[in-house]
Amino acid sequence: MRTARIFLLSVLLCLGGIISRPYSNPEIEKKVAAFYGLSPGQPVTIREYRSHAELPAEYSSIPGFAAGAADPETGEMFLFTSMTGSYPFGSMEQVYAHELSHIYLYRAVGFRVPRWFDEGVAMHLAGEWGGRDDLYLALALPGIARGNFSLANLEADFSRGESSNRRSYAVSRAFVRDIFSYRGDLKEFIVLLREKRPFQSAFLSYFNMPPEAMFERWAKKLPWWGPLYSMVASASSIWFFVVLLFLLASLVTLVKRRKWKKKWEEEEERERQSRELIQ
Protein backbone atom coordinates (compact mmCIF):
# COMPACT_ATOMS: atom_id res chain seq x y z
CA MET A 1 0.00 0.00 0.00
CA ARG A 2 2.82 2.37 0.92
CA THR A 3 4.65 1.53 -2.35
CA ALA A 4 1.49 2.26 -4.34
CA ARG A 5 1.15 5.66 -2.65
CA ILE A 6 4.78 6.56 -3.40
CA PHE A 7 4.30 5.54 -7.05
CA LEU A 8 1.08 7.59 -7.30
CA LEU A 9 2.81 10.60 -5.71
CA SER A 10 5.68 10.34 -8.20
CA VAL A 11 3.27 10.23 -11.13
CA LEU A 12 1.42 13.30 -9.84
CA LEU A 13 4.68 15.19 -9.30
CA CYS A 14 5.82 14.37 -12.85
CA LEU A 15 2.50 15.51 -14.29
CA GLY A 16 2.75 18.69 -12.29
CA GLY A 17 6.21 19.44 -13.61
CA ILE A 18 7.91 19.21 -10.21
CA ILE A 19 9.92 16.17 -11.25
CA SER A 20 11.27 16.27 -14.80
CA ARG A 21 12.76 13.22 -16.47
CA PRO A 22 16.07 13.90 -18.29
CA TYR A 23 16.26 13.34 -22.02
CA SER A 24 16.87 9.82 -23.29
CA ASN A 25 16.58 8.09 -26.65
CA PRO A 26 16.75 4.26 -26.59
CA GLU A 27 17.10 3.98 -30.38
CA ILE A 28 20.14 6.26 -30.49
CA GLU A 29 21.59 4.52 -27.45
CA LYS A 30 21.31 1.12 -29.18
CA LYS A 31 22.85 2.47 -32.38
CA VAL A 32 25.86 4.05 -30.65
CA ALA A 33 26.35 1.00 -28.40
CA ALA A 34 26.30 -1.31 -31.43
CA PHE A 35 28.86 0.85 -33.24
CA TYR A 36 31.29 0.49 -30.35
CA GLY A 37 30.54 -3.18 -29.76
CA LEU A 38 28.97 -2.57 -26.35
CA SER A 39 25.86 -4.11 -24.89
CA PRO A 40 22.82 -1.78 -24.86
CA GLY A 41 21.58 -0.26 -21.63
CA GLN A 42 24.94 1.12 -20.51
CA PRO A 43 24.59 3.19 -17.31
CA VAL A 44 24.83 6.91 -18.08
CA THR A 45 23.96 9.81 -15.78
CA ILE A 46 22.16 12.53 -17.76
CA ARG A 47 22.03 16.03 -16.30
CA GLU A 48 19.72 18.30 -18.24
CA TYR A 49 19.69 22.09 -17.84
CA ARG A 50 18.01 24.87 -19.72
CA SER A 51 21.14 27.06 -19.68
CA HIS A 52 24.65 27.15 -18.27
CA ALA A 53 23.46 29.55 -15.57
CA GLU A 54 21.77 26.60 -13.84
CA LEU A 55 25.00 24.61 -13.57
CA PRO A 56 26.36 23.94 -10.06
CA ALA A 57 29.69 25.60 -9.33
CA GLU A 58 31.66 22.35 -9.68
CA TYR A 59 30.74 22.19 -13.39
CA SER A 60 31.61 25.80 -14.22
CA SER A 61 34.47 24.70 -16.48
CA ILE A 62 31.98 23.64 -19.18
CA PRO A 63 32.19 26.29 -21.97
CA GLY A 64 29.22 28.62 -22.11
CA PHE A 65 28.77 28.08 -25.85
CA ALA A 66 28.43 24.27 -25.60
CA ALA A 67 25.10 22.52 -26.15
CA GLY A 68 26.40 19.43 -24.42
CA ALA A 69 29.33 17.97 -22.54
CA ALA A 70 30.42 14.58 -21.25
CA ASP A 71 32.76 13.14 -18.65
CA PRO A 72 33.71 9.71 -20.05
CA GLU A 73 35.32 8.51 -16.83
CA THR A 74 32.24 9.11 -14.66
CA GLY A 75 29.68 8.48 -17.40
CA GLU A 76 28.03 11.86 -16.86
CA MET A 77 26.37 13.74 -19.71
CA PHE A 78 25.28 17.39 -19.63
CA LEU A 79 22.60 18.68 -22.02
CA PHE A 80 21.57 22.33 -22.40
CA THR A 81 18.16 22.54 -24.03
CA SER A 82 18.31 26.25 -24.92
CA MET A 83 21.45 25.68 -27.03
CA THR A 84 20.14 22.91 -29.29
CA GLY A 85 18.81 23.65 -32.75
CA SER A 86 21.20 26.54 -33.45
CA TYR A 87 24.59 26.39 -35.11
CA PRO A 88 26.84 24.52 -34.67
CA PHE A 89 24.59 22.14 -32.75
CA GLY A 90 21.73 20.28 -34.31
CA SER A 91 18.73 18.75 -32.64
CA MET A 92 18.67 17.30 -29.14
CA GLU A 93 18.99 13.87 -30.77
CA GLN A 94 22.28 14.88 -32.42
CA VAL A 95 23.70 16.41 -29.25
CA TYR A 96 22.68 13.30 -27.29
CA ALA A 97 24.37 10.98 -29.83
CA HIS A 98 27.49 13.16 -29.84
CA GLU A 99 27.95 13.16 -26.07
CA LEU A 100 27.03 9.49 -25.79
CA SER A 101 29.77 8.72 -28.30
CA HIS A 102 32.40 10.26 -26.00
CA ILE A 103 31.31 8.06 -23.09
CA TYR A 104 30.96 4.86 -25.12
CA LEU A 105 34.26 5.33 -26.97
CA TYR A 106 36.05 5.55 -23.63
CA ARG A 107 34.31 2.39 -22.42
CA ALA A 108 35.00 0.57 -25.67
CA VAL A 109 38.78 1.16 -25.70
CA GLY A 110 39.43 1.75 -21.99
CA PHE A 111 41.44 4.97 -22.27
CA ARG A 112 41.27 8.57 -23.48
CA VAL A 113 41.98 9.09 -27.18
CA PRO A 114 43.20 12.37 -28.74
CA ARG A 115 40.52 15.05 -28.80
CA TRP A 116 40.56 15.39 -32.60
CA PHE A 117 39.71 11.70 -33.02
CA ASP A 118 37.14 11.72 -30.23
CA GLU A 119 35.28 14.72 -31.71
CA GLY A 120 35.61 13.52 -35.30
CA VAL A 121 34.00 10.18 -34.49
CA ALA A 122 31.28 11.81 -32.36
CA MET A 123 30.36 14.19 -35.20
CA HIS A 124 30.29 11.25 -37.60
CA LEU A 125 27.84 9.29 -35.41
CA ALA A 126 25.67 12.34 -34.76
CA GLY A 127 25.51 13.26 -38.45
CA GLU A 128 26.75 16.79 -37.73
CA TRP A 129 27.96 18.63 -40.81
CA GLY A 130 26.60 21.82 -42.31
CA GLY A 131 27.38 24.84 -44.48
CA ARG A 132 29.01 26.78 -41.68
CA ASP A 133 31.29 23.84 -40.90
CA ASP A 134 32.39 24.00 -44.53
CA LEU A 135 33.04 27.70 -44.11
CA TYR A 136 35.21 27.20 -41.01
CA LEU A 137 37.08 24.43 -42.80
CA ALA A 138 37.56 26.57 -45.92
CA LEU A 139 38.98 29.40 -43.80
CA ALA A 140 41.41 27.00 -42.10
CA LEU A 141 42.59 25.02 -45.14
CA PRO A 142 44.85 27.64 -46.78
CA GLY A 143 46.90 27.78 -43.58
CA ILE A 144 46.89 23.99 -43.29
CA ALA A 145 48.05 23.58 -46.89
CA ARG A 146 50.95 26.01 -46.26
CA GLY A 147 52.09 23.91 -43.31
CA ASN A 148 50.97 26.46 -40.70
CA PHE A 149 48.70 23.99 -38.93
CA SER A 150 49.26 20.65 -37.21
CA LEU A 151 47.53 18.12 -34.98
CA ALA A 152 49.15 19.83 -31.99
CA ASN A 153 47.56 23.15 -33.05
CA LEU A 154 44.27 21.34 -33.54
CA GLU A 155 44.34 19.91 -30.02
CA ALA A 156 45.30 23.29 -28.53
CA ASP A 157 42.46 25.07 -30.34
CA PHE A 158 39.90 23.00 -28.45
CA SER A 159 40.94 24.84 -25.28
CA ARG A 160 40.82 28.32 -26.81
CA GLY A 161 37.94 30.63 -27.73
CA GLU A 162 34.70 29.78 -29.48
CA SER A 163 35.86 30.50 -33.05
CA SER A 164 39.01 28.38 -32.62
CA ASN A 165 36.85 25.64 -31.13
CA ARG A 166 34.51 25.69 -34.14
CA ARG A 167 37.45 25.43 -36.52
CA SER A 168 38.87 22.48 -34.59
CA TYR A 169 35.55 20.63 -34.79
CA ALA A 170 35.31 21.23 -38.55
CA VAL A 171 38.90 20.15 -39.25
CA SER A 172 38.64 17.10 -36.97
CA ARG A 173 35.44 15.96 -38.64
CA ALA A 174 36.94 16.35 -42.12
CA PHE A 175 40.22 14.62 -41.21
CA VAL A 176 38.54 11.60 -39.58
CA ARG A 177 35.98 11.38 -42.38
CA ASP A 178 38.60 11.44 -45.13
CA ILE A 179 41.24 9.07 -43.75
CA PHE A 180 38.65 6.41 -42.97
CA SER A 181 36.81 6.92 -46.25
CA TYR A 182 39.90 6.12 -48.28
CA ARG A 183 42.24 4.16 -46.04
CA GLY A 184 40.26 1.96 -43.67
CA ASP A 185 37.21 1.16 -41.59
CA LEU A 186 36.42 3.18 -38.47
CA LYS A 187 34.79 0.33 -36.53
CA GLU A 188 37.68 -1.97 -37.37
CA PHE A 189 40.14 0.63 -36.08
CA ILE A 190 38.24 0.97 -32.78
CA VAL A 191 38.51 -2.81 -32.30
CA LEU A 192 42.26 -2.47 -32.87
CA LEU A 193 42.40 0.35 -30.32
CA ARG A 194 40.82 -1.97 -27.77
CA GLU A 195 43.43 -4.65 -28.45
CA LYS A 196 46.52 -2.51 -29.08
CA ARG A 197 47.13 0.58 -26.99
CA PRO A 198 48.16 3.39 -26.77
CA PHE A 199 46.51 5.35 -29.58
CA GLN A 200 49.80 6.19 -31.33
CA SER A 201 50.77 2.51 -31.55
CA ALA A 202 47.36 1.46 -32.88
CA PHE A 203 47.34 4.25 -35.48
CA LEU A 204 50.88 3.40 -36.64
CA SER A 205 49.94 -0.27 -36.91
CA TYR A 206 46.79 0.46 -38.91
CA PHE A 207 48.03 3.21 -41.25
CA ASN A 208 51.78 2.49 -41.29
CA MET A 209 52.48 6.07 -40.25
CA PRO A 210 51.93 8.20 -37.12
CA PRO A 211 48.91 10.54 -36.91
CA GLU A 212 51.06 13.66 -37.42
CA ALA A 213 52.50 12.32 -40.72
CA MET A 214 49.01 11.30 -41.86
CA PHE A 215 47.70 14.80 -41.12
CA GLU A 216 50.52 16.39 -43.12
CA ARG A 217 49.86 14.08 -46.08
CA TRP A 218 46.12 14.79 -45.86
CA ALA A 219 46.74 18.54 -45.69
CA LYS A 220 48.99 18.61 -48.75
CA LYS A 221 46.32 16.94 -50.89
CA LEU A 222 43.55 19.28 -49.82
CA PRO A 223 42.28 21.84 -52.32
CA TRP A 224 41.53 24.78 -50.03
CA TRP A 225 38.63 25.78 -52.26
CA GLY A 226 36.92 22.37 -51.96
CA PRO A 227 34.85 23.05 -48.82
CA LEU A 228 34.09 26.56 -50.06
CA TYR A 229 32.69 25.10 -53.29
CA SER A 230 30.69 22.58 -51.26
CA MET A 231 29.29 25.37 -49.11
CA VAL A 232 28.34 27.50 -52.15
CA ALA A 233 26.71 24.52 -53.84
CA SER A 234 24.67 23.47 -50.81
CA ALA A 235 20.89 23.90 -50.80
CA SER A 236 20.97 26.39 -47.94
CA SER A 237 23.51 28.54 -49.78
CA ILE A 238 21.47 28.44 -52.99
CA TRP A 239 18.44 29.72 -51.10
CA PHE A 240 20.62 32.38 -49.51
CA PHE A 241 21.76 33.61 -52.94
CA VAL A 242 18.18 33.49 -54.24
CA VAL A 243 17.01 35.66 -51.36
CA LEU A 244 20.02 37.94 -51.81
CA LEU A 245 19.25 38.38 -55.53
CA PHE A 246 15.62 39.12 -54.69
CA LEU A 247 16.66 41.79 -52.20
CA LEU A 248 19.09 43.32 -54.70
CA ALA A 249 16.41 43.36 -57.40
CA SER A 250 13.97 44.98 -54.97
CA LEU A 251 16.56 47.61 -54.06
CA VAL A 252 17.27 48.39 -57.73
CA THR A 253 13.54 48.68 -58.43
CA LEU A 254 13.09 51.00 -55.47
CA VAL A 255 15.93 53.26 -56.62
CA LYS A 256 14.51 53.39 -60.16
CA ARG A 257 11.04 54.23 -58.88
CA ARG A 258 12.43 57.08 -56.82
CA LYS A 259 14.25 58.42 -59.89
CA TRP A 260 11.07 58.17 -61.98
CA LYS A 261 9.06 59.87 -59.25
CA LYS A 262 11.59 62.68 -59.00
CA LYS A 263 11.59 63.05 -62.80
CA TRP A 264 7.75 63.24 -62.89
CA GLU A 265 7.73 65.80 -60.08
CA GLU A 266 10.29 67.93 -61.94
CA GLU A 267 8.26 67.74 -65.19
CA GLU A 268 5.07 68.68 -63.35
CA GLU A 269 6.85 71.61 -61.75
CA ARG A 270 8.09 72.84 -65.14
CA GLU A 271 4.58 72.54 -66.60
CA ARG A 272 3.14 74.46 -63.65
CA GLN A 273 5.70 77.22 -64.11
CA SER A 274 4.95 77.36 -67.85
CA ARG A 275 1.23 77.77 -67.19
CA GLU A 276 1.95 80.58 -64.74
CA LEU A 277 4.06 82.41 -67.31
CA ILE A 278 1.33 82.11 -69.94
CA GLN A 279 -1.23 83.52 -67.56
BANUSE-782506 format. One record per residue (C-alpha): residue in three letters; x, y, z. Coordinates in steps of 0.2 Angstrom, whole numbers, plus 5000, padded with zeros to 4 digits. Layout:
BEGIN
ALAXYZ/...
***
This chain:
BEGIN
MET500050005000/ARG501450125005/THR502350084988/ALA500750114978/ARG500650284987/ILE502450334983/PHE502150284965/LEU500550384964/LEU501450534971/SER502850524959/VAL501650514944/LEU500750674951/LEU502350764953/CYS502950724936/LEU501350784929/GLY501450934939/GLY503150974932/ILE504050964949/ILE505050814944/SER505650814926/ARG506450664918/PRO508050704909/TYR508150674890/SER508450494884/ASN508350404867/PRO508450214867/GLU508550204848/ILE510150314848/GLU510850234863/LYS510750064854/LYS511450124838/VAL512950204847/ALA513250054858/ALA513249934843/PHE514450044834/TYR515650024848/GLY515349844851/LEU514549874868/SER512949794876/PRO511449914876/GLY510849994892/GLN512550064897/PRO512350164913/VAL512450354910/THR512050494921/ILE511150634911/ARG511050804919/GLU509950924909/TYR509851104911/ARG509051244901/SER510651354902/HIS512351364909/ALA511751484922/GLU510951334931/LEU512551234932/PRO513251204950/ALA514851284953/GLU515851124952/TYR515451114933/SER515851294929/SER517251234918/ILE516051184904/PRO516151314890/GLY514651434889/PHE514451404871/ALA514251214872/ALA512551134869/GLY513250974878/ALA514750904887/ALA515250734894/ASP516450664907/PRO516950494900/GLU517750434916/THR516150464927/GLY514850424913/GLU514050594916/MET513250694901/PHE512650874902/LEU511350934890/PHE510851124888/THR509151134880/SER509251314875/MET510751284865/THR510151154854/GLY509451184836/SER510651334833/TYR512351324824/PRO513451234827/PHE512351114836/GLY510951014828/SER509450944837/MET509350864854/GLU509550694846/GLN511150744838/VAL511950824854/TYR511350664864/ALA512250554851/HIS513750664851/GLU514050664870/LEU513550474871/SER514950444859/HIS516250514870/ILE515750404885/TYR515550244874/LEU517150274865/TYR518050284882/ARG517250124888/ALA517550034872/VAL519450064872/GLY519750094890/PHE520750254889/ARG520650434883/VAL521050454864/PRO521650624856/ARG520350754856/TRP520350774837/PHE519950594835/ASP518650594849/GLU517650744841/GLY517850684824/VAL517050514828/ALA515650594838/MET515250714824/HIS515150564812/LEU513950464823/ALA512850624826/GLY512850664808/GLU513450844811/TRP514050934796/GLY513351094788/GLY513751244778/ARG514551344792/ASP515651194795/ASP516251204777/LEU516551394779/TYR517651364795/LEU518551224786/ALA518851334770/LEU519551474781/ALA520751354789/LEU521351254774/PRO522451384766/GLY523551394782/ILE523451204784/ALA524051184766/ARG525551304769/GLY526051204783/ASN525551324796/PHE524451204805/SER524651034814/LEU523850914825/ALA524650994840/ASN523851164835/LEU522151074832/GLU522251004850/ALA522651164857/ASP521251254848/PHE519951154858/SER520551244874/ARG520451424866/GLY519051534861/GLU517351494853/SER517951524835/SER519551424837/ASN518451284844/ARG517351284829/ARG518751274817/SER519451124827/TYR517851034826/ALA517751064807/VAL519551014804/SER519350854815/ARG517750804807/ALA518550824789/PHE520150734794/VAL519350584802/ARG518050574788/ASP519350574774/ILE520650454781/PHE519350324785/SER518450354769/TYR520050314759/ARG521150214770/GLY520150104782/ASP518650064792/LEU518250164808/LYS517450024817/GLU518849904813/PHE520150034820/ILE519150054836/VAL519349864838/LEU521149884836/LEU521250024848/ARG520449904861/GLU521749774858/LYS523349874855/ARG523650034865/PRO524150174866/PHE523350274852/GLN524950314843/SER525450134842/ALA523750074836/PHE523750214823/LEU525450174817/SER525049994815/TYR523450024805/PHE524050164794/ASN525950124794/MET526250304799/PRO526050414814/PRO524550534815/GLU525550684813/ALA526250624796/MET524550574791/PHE523950744794/GLU525350824784/ARG524950704770/TRP523150744771/ALA523450934772/LYS524550934756/LYS523250854746/LEU521850964751/PRO521151094738/TRP520851244750/TRP519351294739/GLY518551124740/PRO517451154756/LEU517051334750/TYR516351254734/SER515351134744/MET514651274754/VAL514251374739/ALA513451234731/SER512351174746/ALA510451204746/SER510551324760/SER511851434751/ILE510751424735/TRP509251494745/PHE510351624752/PHE510951684735/VAL509151674729/VAL508551784743/LEU510051904741/LEU509651924722/PHE507851964727/LEU508352094739/LEU509552174727/ALA508252174713/SER507052254725/LEU508352384730/VAL508652424711/THR506852434708/LEU506552554723/VAL508052664717/LYS507352674699/ARG505552714706/ARG506252854716/LYS507152924701/TRP505552914690/LYS504552994704/LYS505853134705/LYS505853154686/TRP503953164686/GLU503953294700/GLU505153404690/GLU504153394674/GLU502553434683/GLU503453584691/ARG504053644674/GLU502353634667/ARG501653724682/GLN502953864679/SER502553874661/ARG500653894664/GLU501054034676/LEU502054124663/ILE500754114650/GLN499454184662/
***
